[in-house]
Amino acid sequence: MNKGFGVTVTVVQPGNQEPTTAPLVVVAQDERDAELVAARAAGPNAHAETLRELTDEEVLAHGLDLQTHGSAKVLPLLNL
């Protein structure tokens, strides 16, 4: 069964010394799967870290469909 997870993704672009970090919410089977989904969505220079599983209320608030494995949404602010 899929669950919602809060994940941070850090991307280091070639030639850029400062990494860019973004918060995402993703639909995945477990924490490791959430990291893989987020890293794939961000590209080849990405590293993801799961912060925590979302509550049912947070899943609804972010409009996540738990039937759609691999869906991800970037958050404007880290609010997990």
Buried (B, 14 or more C-beta within 10 A) or exposed (E): EBBBBBBBBBBEEEEEEEEEEBBBBBBBBEBEBBBBBBBBBBEEBBBBBBBEBBEEEBBEEBEBEBEEEBBBBEBEEEEB
